[in-house]
Amino acid sequence: MKVAAWWRDSGRTAALALALLVLTAPWHKHWVLWLRPVGVIYYEYTSLSFYLADGAALLLLAAMLVGRRRQAWQWGWRPITAPLLLLAGLALGSAGWAGDAVLSLVFGLRLWLLGGIYLAVINLQPSPRLLRLSLAISLGVQAVVAGLQFLSGGELGWRGLGEISLNSLLQQAMREGNWLRSAGLSPHPNILGGLLGTGLLALLPAALTSKGRARWGWLLLLSMIGAGWLTPLSRSALLGVGVGMGFMVGMCLLQPTWRARYRRLLGGAAVAGLAAVAGLLVWQPYQLWQRLADRQPWDTRLILNQAAYQMITQSPWLGVGANNFSIAAIPYVGAAAIPQPAHNLPLLLSAEMGLLGGALWLWLMLLPAVWTARRVRQRQASLWEVGLAAGLVALAVIDLFDFYSWGWAQGRLWRWLWLALWVTALQSPAATDAAAATASAAVGA
């Protein structure tokens, strides 16, 4: 078979694999390959598991390797590619001095797999239509499951699909007189809130650029995702998405054409968001306030962050090793908190891989917003790029209060995938808004 035919076949396979990867990225469904329990630390932090999304990731890499076996690989935008690959190298190299070398070794190899996914997406150059539709289906499924959990007040019994046990969350809700925080098919309500919120921001441009029935279709979908985003009541996700939405509005106001065309729609979206929050305040004021004012999670975060400061002070250049924070934190936290990663990623990476690791992550947090704002001023950016950048802004805020972009397989995959999509948007800005109209028409049909 000719190489061109191979490329056409493998290209279709790669596109399908990417769609499956986006669909399964939030799912907790997994198989434990090597159980390595360590005290009271949650088993997924120390064990080797194979997640449902890993199958799609391997299929994507295989298809891309076949399709581009005689072509040079593109490395993407190096200010993003270089820090990502350097982080993977640091993580793998830290096995040489980590207390638990196996943890760092496995974690480093996983980061290299993510690096392969990142490069595969950049070289595939998927169409915005494919990505929007994949995101819409993925987030729609999670929002529906979250809504059903919320309405039923308990689990749906879908363990075969990766639904977690909600017993502890249900007991907490009953003690506090609050509603059950939904997790969808993700590992935790906070993760669900973050993933739904960032996806909501990325899909908002589709509603802005569509017309007629297509616009109503997108608005209905976004309303459903927005409702699902509220059910976990994740404080970091609420804050992060609020800041991300502010970034998107600011970028649209900065560009004269967008300001004239979309200001009413963006204003309506902002009013709808505020109305949803106001509705919650009117409907369940005590429960909502109790959740927002609960200090116990903040006290735990403070204890873990203080442990991170101490580790950085004692080993500022090497750290304790990638994915070793939970084990290293045991003597620091004692009985005051369950050992787990610090809930601040610049701190966590500085503690695990030295100050260079923390600086690299901080760079990845800040650069997309700064660069997209620059491109908007120069009228080079597309709305698709702005939506992706707004999602990365939301994740950057979340990274200051949670750790799943580094410590959970679903969060890591989402973050690296998001960066890859943003870089592809940088490479083809002229075509993306036109493709958005096509995608909108497809969804509205």
FENVEN-V210681 format. One record per pair of residues at least 24 apart in sequence whose ideal C-beta (glycine too) atoms are under 10 Angstrom apart, sorted by the first residue. I is the first residue (numbers start at 1). J is the second residue. If there is no record, write none. Layout:
i = [I	I]
j = [J	J]
This chain:
i = [3	3	3	3	3	3	6	6	6	6	6	7	7	7	7	7	7	7	8	9	9	9	10	10	10	10	10	10	10	10	10	11	11	11	11	11	11	11	11	12	12	13	13	13	13	13	13	13	14	14	14	14	14	14	14	14	14	14	14	14	14	14	14	15	15	15	15	15	15	15	15	16	16	16	16	16	16	17	17	17	17	17	17	17	17	17	17	17	17	17	18	18	18	18	18	18	18	18	18	18	18	18	18	18	18	18	18	19	19	19	19	19	19	19	19	19	19	20	20	20	20	20	20	20	20	20	21	21	21	21	21	21	21	21	21	21	21	21	21	21	21	21	22	22	22	22	22	22	22	22	22	22	22	22	22	22	22	22	22	23	23	23	23	23	23	23	23	23	23	24	24	24	24	24	24	24	24	24	24	24	24	24	25	25	25	25	25	25	25	25	25	25	25	25	25	25	25	25	25	25	25	25	26	26	26	26	26	26	26	26	26	26	26	26	26	26	26	26	26	26	26	26	26	26	27	27	27	27	27	27	27	27	27	27	27	27	27	27	27	28	28	28	28	28	28	28	28	28	28	28	28	28	28	28	28	28	29	29	29	29	29	29	29	29	29	30	30	30	30	30	34	34	36	36	36	36	38	38	38	38	38	38	39	39	39	39	39	40	40	40	40	40	40	41	41	41	41	41	41	41	42	42	42	42	42	42	44	44	44	44	45	45	45	45	45	45	45	45	45	45	45	45	46	46	46	46	46	46	46	46	47	47	48	48	48	48	48	48	49	50	51	51	51	51	51	52	52	52	53	53	53	53	53	53	54	54	54	54	56	56	57	57	57	57	57	57	57	58	58	58	60	60	60	60	60	61	61	61	61	61	62	63	63	64	64	64	64	64	64	64	64	65	65	67	67	67	68	68	68	68	71	72	73	73	73	73	74	74	74	74	74	74	75	75	75	75	75	76	76	76	76	76	76	76	76	76	76	76	77	77	77	77	77	77	77	77	77	78	79	79	79	79	79	80	80	80	80	80	80	80	80	80	80	80	80	81	81	81	81	81	81	81	82	82	83	83	83	83	83	83	83	83	84	84	84	84	84	84	84	84	84	84	84	84	85	85	85	85	85	86	86	86	87	87	87	87	87	87	87	87	87	87	87	87	87	88	88	88	88	88	88	88	88	89	90	90	90	90	90	90	90	90	90	90	91	91	91	91	91	91	91	91	92	93	93	93	93	94	94	94	94	94	94	94	94	94	94	94	95	95	95	95	96	96	97	97	97	97	97	97	98	98	98	98	98	98	98	98	98	98	98	99	99	99	99	99	100	100	100	100	100	100	100	101	101	102	103	103	103	103	103	103	103	104	104	104	104	104	104	104	104	105	105	105	106	106	107	107	107	107	107	107	107	107	108	108	108	110	110	110	110	110	111	111	111	111	111	113	113	113	114	114	114	114	114	114	114	114	115	115	116	117	117	117	117	118	118	118	118	118	118	119	120	121	121	121	121	121	121	121	122	122	122	122	122	122	123	123	124	124	125	125	125	125	126	126	126	127	127	127	127	127	127	127	128	128	128	128	128	128	128	128	128	128	128	128	128	128	128	128	128	128	128	128	128	128	129	129	129	129	129	129	129	129	129	129	129	130	130	131	131	131	131	131	131	131	131	131	131	131	132	132	132	132	132	132	132	132	132	132	132	132	132	132	133	133	133	133	135	135	135	135	135	135	135	135	135	136	136	136	136	136	136	136	136	136	136	136	137	138	138	138	138	139	139	139	139	139	139	139	139	139	139	139	139	139	139	139	139	140	140	140	140	140	140	141	141	141	142	142	142	142	142	142	142	142	142	142	142	142	143	143	143	143	143	143	143	143	143	143	143	143	143	143	143	143	143	144	144	144	144	144	145	145	145	145	145	145	145	145	146	146	146	146	146	146	146	146	146	146	146	146	146	146	146	146	146	146	147	147	147	147	147	147	147	148	148	148	148	149	149	149	149	149	149	149	149	149	149	149	150	150	150	150	150	150	150	150	150	151	151	151	151	152	152	153	153	154	155	155	156	158	161	162	162	164	164	169	172	173	173	176	176	176	176	176	177	177	177	177	178	178	178	178	178	178	178	178	179	179	179	179	179	179	180	180	180	181	181	181	181	181	182	182	182	182	182	182	183	183	184	184	184	185	186	186	186	186	186	187	187	187	187	187	188	188	188	188	188	188	188	189	189	189	189	189	190	190	190	190	190	190	190	190	190	190	190	190	190	190	190	191	191	191	191	191	191	191	191	191	191	191	192	192	192	192	192	192	192	193	193	193	193	193	193	193	193	193	193	193	193	193	193	193	194	194	194	194	194	194	194	194	194	194	194	194	194	194	194	194	194	194	194	194	195	195	195	195	195	195	195	195	195	195	195	196	196	196	196	196	196	196	196	196	196	196	197	197	197	197	197	197	197	197	197	197	197	197	197	197	197	197	197	197	197	197	198	198	198	198	198	198	198	198	198	198	198	198	198	198	198	198	198	199	199	199	199	199	199	199	200	200	200	200	200	200	200	200	200	200	200	200	200	201	201	201	201	201	201	201	201	201	201	201	201	201	201	201	201	202	202	202	202	202	202	202	202	202	202	202	202	202	202	202	203	203	203	203	203	204	204	204	204	204	204	204	204	204	204	204	204	205	205	205	205	205	205	205	205	205	205	205	205	205	205	205	205	205	206	206	206	206	206	206	206	206	206	207	207	207	207	207	207	207	208	208	208	208	208	208	208	208	208	208	208	208	208	208	209	209	209	209	209	209	209	209	209	209	209	209	209	209	210	210	210	210	210	210	210	210	211	211	211	211	212	212	212	213	213	213	213	213	214	214	214	214	214	214	214	214	214	215	215	215	215	216	217	217	217	217	217	217	218	218	218	218	219	219	219	219	220	220	221	222	222	223	223	226	226	226	226	227	229	229	230	230	230	230	230	233	233	233	233	233	234	234	234	234	235	235	235	235	235	235	235	235	235	236	236	236	236	236	236	236	236	236	236	236	237	237	237	237	237	237	238	238	238	238	239	239	239	239	239	240	240	240	240	240	240	240	240	240	240	240	241	241	241	241	241	241	241	241	242	242	242	242	242	242	243	243	243	243	243	243	243	244	244	244	244	244	244	244	244	244	244	244	244	245	245	245	245	245	245	246	246	246	247	247	247	247	247	247	247	247	247	247	247	247	247	248	248	248	248	248	248	248	248	248	249	250	250	250	250	251	251	251	251	251	251	251	251	251	251	251	251	251	252	252	252	253	254	254	254	254	254	254	255	255	255	255	255	255	255	255	256	257	258	258	258	258	258	262	296	297	297	297	298	298	299	299	300	300	300	300	300	300	301	301	301	301	301	301	301	301	302	302	302	303	303	303	303	303	303	303	303	304	304	304	304	304	304	304	304	304	304	304	304	304	304	304	304	305	305	305	305	305	305	306	306	306	306	306	307	307	307	307	307	307	307	307	307	307	308	308	308	308	308	308	308	308	308	308	308	308	308	309	309	309	309	310	311	311	311	311	311	311	312	312	312	312	312	312	312	313	314	315	315	315	315	316	316	316	316	316	316	317	317	317	317	318	318	318	318	318	318	319	319	319	319	319	319	319	319	319	319	319	320	320	320	320	321	321	321	322	322	322	322	322	323	323	323	323	324	324	324	325	325	325	325	325	325	326	328	340	340	341	341	341	341	341	341	342	342	342	343	343	343	343	343	343	343	343	344	344	344	344	344	345	345	345	345	345	345	345	345	345	345	345	345	345	345	346	346	347	347	348	348	348	348	348	349	349	349	352	352	357	361	361	361	361	361	362	362	364	364	364	364	364	364	364	364	365	365	365	365	365	365	365	365	365	365	366	366	366	367	367	367	367	368	368	368	368	368	368	368	368	368	369	369	371	371	372	372	372	375	375	375	379	380	380	380	381	381	381	381	381	382	382	382	382	382	382	382	382	382	382	382	383	383	383	383	383	384	384	384	384	384	384	384	384	384	384	384	384	385	385	385	385	385	385	385	385	385	385	385	386	386	387	387	387	387	387	388	388	388	388	388	388	388	388	388	388	389	389	389	389	391	391	391	391	392	392	392	392	394	395]
j = [66	67	68	69	70	71	66	67	68	69	70	63	66	67	68	69	70	71	67	63	66	67	62	63	64	65	66	67	68	69	124	63	64	66	67	68	124	125	126	63	67	59	60	62	63	64	66	67	59	60	61	62	63	64	65	66	67	68	120	121	123	124	126	60	63	124	126	127	130	131	134	56	59	60	63	130	134	55	56	57	58	59	60	61	62	63	64	117	120	124	56	57	59	60	63	64	117	120	121	124	126	130	131	134	417	420	421	56	60	126	130	131	133	134	135	137	138	52	53	55	56	57	59	60	134	138	52	53	54	55	56	57	58	59	60	117	120	121	134	138	413	417	53	56	126	130	131	133	134	135	136	137	138	139	199	413	414	417	421	52	53	56	134	135	137	138	139	141	142	51	52	53	54	55	56	57	138	141	162	185	410	413	51	52	53	56	57	134	135	138	142	186	195	199	409	410	411	412	413	414	417	418	52	53	138	139	141	142	162	183	184	185	186	187	191	192	194	195	196	199	410	411	413	414	51	52	53	138	141	142	161	162	163	184	185	186	187	409	410	52	159	161	162	163	164	183	184	185	186	187	188	191	192	408	409	410	53	158	159	160	161	162	163	185	187	54	162	187	409	410	102	106	100	102	103	106	100	103	326	327	330	339	326	327	330	338	339	326	330	335	338	339	340	326	327	329	330	338	339	340	187	326	338	339	340	407	187	407	408	409	103	107	323	324	325	326	327	339	340	341	407	408	100	102	103	106	323	324	326	327	103	106	102	103	106	107	109	110	409	409	162	187	409	410	413	161	162	185	117	409	410	413	414	417	110	113	409	413	117	413	113	114	116	117	120	413	417	113	116	117	116	117	120	121	124	113	116	117	119	120	120	120	124	116	117	119	120	121	122	123	124	116	120	120	123	124	119	120	123	124	123	123	119	120	122	123	119	122	123	125	423	427	118	119	122	123	423	118	119	121	122	123	419	420	423	424	426	427	122	367	371	419	422	423	424	426	427	423	363	364	367	371	423	118	122	363	364	367	368	371	419	420	422	423	426	115	118	119	122	419	420	423	360	363	359	360	361	362	363	364	367	419	111	114	115	118	119	360	364	415	416	419	420	423	111	112	115	118	119	356	357	360	111	114	115	322	349	353	356	357	360	361	364	406	416	112	113	114	115	116	118	322	416	115	318	319	322	349	352	353	354	356	357	360	321	322	323	349	352	353	357	406	322	318	321	322	353	318	319	320	321	322	323	324	352	353	354	357	321	322	323	324	318	321	315	318	319	320	321	324	318	319	320	321	322	323	324	327	328	352	353	320	321	324	327	328	320	321	323	324	326	327	328	321	324	323	321	322	323	324	325	326	327	319	320	321	322	323	324	352	353	321	322	323	322	323	321	322	323	324	352	406	407	412	321	322	323	322	323	409	412	413	322	323	406	412	416	412	413	416	409	412	413	415	416	417	419	420	416	420	416	413	416	417	420	416	417	419	420	421	423	420	420	416	417	419	420	421	423	424	419	420	421	423	424	427	420	424	420	424	424	427	428	431	420	421	424	424	428	431	432	435	438	439	202	205	206	382	383	384	385	387	388	421	424	425	428	431	432	433	434	435	436	437	438	439	206	432	435	436	437	438	439	440	441	442	443	435	439	202	203	384	388	417	421	424	425	432	435	439	202	203	205	206	218	384	387	435	436	438	439	440	442	443	206	439	442	443	198	199	200	202	203	206	225	391	421	199	203	206	217	218	221	222	224	225	439	443	221	195	196	199	225	184	192	195	196	197	198	199	200	202	203	221	222	224	225	228	229	196	199	221	224	225	228	184	185	228	182	183	184	185	186	192	195	196	199	225	228	229	182	184	192	196	199	200	221	222	223	224	225	226	227	228	229	230	231	184	224	225	227	228	182	183	184	185	186	192	228	231	181	182	183	184	185	186	189	192	193	196	224	225	227	228	229	230	231	232	182	184	224	227	228	230	231	182	184	228	231	180	181	182	183	184	185	189	192	228	231	232	179	180	181	182	227	228	230	231	232	179	180	182	231	180	182	179	180	180	180	183	185	185	185	186	187	188	189	232	294	287	291	286	287	290	291	294	284	286	287	290	233	284	286	287	288	290	291	294	231	233	284	287	288	291	231	232	233	231	232	233	234	291	228	229	230	231	232	233	231	232	228	231	232	410	232	404	408	410	411	404	408	409	410	411	232	234	402	404	408	410	411	231	232	233	234	237	232	233	234	235	236	237	297	343	398	401	402	403	404	408	411	232	234	237	398	402	404	405	408	410	411	414	228	229	231	232	234	237	410	228	229	230	231	232	233	234	235	236	237	238	240	241	398	402	229	232	234	236	237	240	241	391	394	395	397	398	399	402	404	405	410	411	414	415	229	232	237	391	395	404	410	411	413	414	418	225	226	227	228	229	230	231	232	234	237	241	225	226	228	229	230	232	234	236	237	238	239	240	241	242	244	245	391	394	395	398	229	237	240	241	244	387	388	390	391	392	393	394	395	398	414	415	418	225	229	387	391	394	414	418	225	226	228	229	241	244	245	269	273	387	390	391	394	240	241	244	245	247	248	386	387	388	389	390	391	392	393	394	395	244	248	384	386	387	388	389	390	391	392	394	418	421	422	425	384	387	391	439	443	244	245	248	262	265	266	269	383	386	387	390	391	248	252	258	262	382	383	384	385	386	387	388	390	432	433	436	439	440	383	384	387	436	437	439	440	443	444	262	265	268	269	436	440	443	248	252	258	261	262	265	266	269	383	386	387	433	436	440	261	262	265	382	383	384	432	433	434	435	436	437	439	440	436	437	438	439	440	441	443	444	437	440	441	444	440	441	444	440	441	443	444	445	437	438	439	440	441	442	443	444	445	265	440	443	444	444	440	441	442	443	444	445	439	440	443	444	265	268	269	272	443	444	443	269	272	272	276	269	272	273	276	276	273	276	273	276	277	279	280	280	287	288	291	292	291	398	401	402	291	292	293	294	297	298	398	401	402	297	343	394	395	397	398	399	400	401	402	404	394	395	397	398	401	402	277	292	397	398	394	397	398	400	401	391	393	394	395	396	397	398	399	400	401	402	273	390	391	393	394	395	397	398	270	273	274	277	394	397	369	390	393	394	396	397	398	369	387	389	390	391	392	393	394	395	396	397	398	269	270	273	390	393	394	270	390	393	368	369	372	373	386	389	390	391	392	393	394	396	397	372	383	386	387	389	390	391	393	394	390	373	376	386	390	369	372	373	375	376	377	381	383	385	386	387	389	390	376	383	386	376	373	376	377	379	381	386	375	376	377	378	379	381	383	386	379	379	376	379	381	383	386	383	337	343	401	402	343	401	336	337	333	336	337	338	340	343	337	340	342	343	344	401	402	403	336	337	343	329	332	333	334	336	337	338	342	329	332	333	336	337	338	339	340	341	342	343	344	347	348	351	403	342	343	344	347	348	351	332	333	336	342	347	331	332	333	334	336	337	339	342	347	351	332	341	342	343	344	346	347	348	349	350	351	352	358	342	347	350	351	351	342	347	348	350	351	352	347	350	351	352	354	355	358	351	351	350	351	352	354	350	351	354	355	356	358	353	354	355	356	352	353	354	355	356	357	348	349	350	351	352	353	354	355	356	357	358	351	352	353	354	351	352	353	349	352	353	357	406	352	353	406	407	351	352	353	349	351	352	403	406	407	407	352	403	407	402	403	404	406	407	408	403	406	407	398	399	400	401	402	403	404	407	399	400	401	402	403	395	396	398	399	400	401	402	403	404	405	406	407	411	415	399	400	400	403	399	403	405	406	407	399	403	406	406	407	406	396	399	405	406	415	396	399	392	395	396	399	405	415	416	419	392	393	395	396	397	398	399	400	405	415	392	393	396	392	396	419	422	392	393	395	396	418	419	422	423	426	393	396	422	426	422	425	426	425	426	429	429	426	429	430	425	426	429	432	433	425	426	428	429	430	431	432	433	434	435	436	425	429	432	433	436	421	422	424	425	428	429	431	432	433	435	436	439	421	422	423	424	425	426	427	428	429	432	433	422	425	421	422	425	432	436	418	419	420	421	422	423	424	425	426	432	418	422	425	426	415	418	421	422	418	419	421	422	418	419]
